[in-house]
Amino acid sequence: MKYPAVGVYSALISPLDKATTVRTANLDCAGANYASIIVSIGVELNTNSTNVALSLSESDDTTASNFATFDATYNRTIDNTAGTVAVNHIDLEGRKRYLRVTVTPDTTTNGTVTVAAAGVLYKEVRTGTDSDYGNVVVG
């Protein structure tokens, strides 16, 4: 980023125990230049619950069927043998307005998997010339 960025934080998925339940959340990226999606995954409770699939998609609206994958490299499987944090950084230039994170625990497990997700939107703020880029205005 060339100029300082102001970050706005959003809780996307509250930490809950869900055995095999797919959880999704949308992030409205209107006006932002960059986004970070942070997903915290708890340690497996038994040897059956070893994978959690994460995927990101985008849409111009919040209709579930309109979301589509924009870059398959953001879709990955996380091994939760130990607790872990998965982070994706997204350049929003040319992206659609909404991002959707989908978290899918391994469906063969009978143990719960604790998942939480947060989003951070960054907006570059320019208050004058390149020489005074350190003056950030929030509001």
Secondary structure as UniProt FT lines:
FT   STRAND          5..18
FT   STRAND          23..28
FT   TURN            30..31
FT   STRAND          34..41
FT   TURN            47..48
FT   STRAND          51..59
FT   HELIX           64..66
FT   HELIX           72..74
FT   STRAND          76..79
FT   STRAND          84..91
FT   TURN            93..94
FT   STRAND          98..105
FT   TURN            107..108
FT   STRAND          113..124
FT   HELIX           130..132
FT   TURN            133..134
//
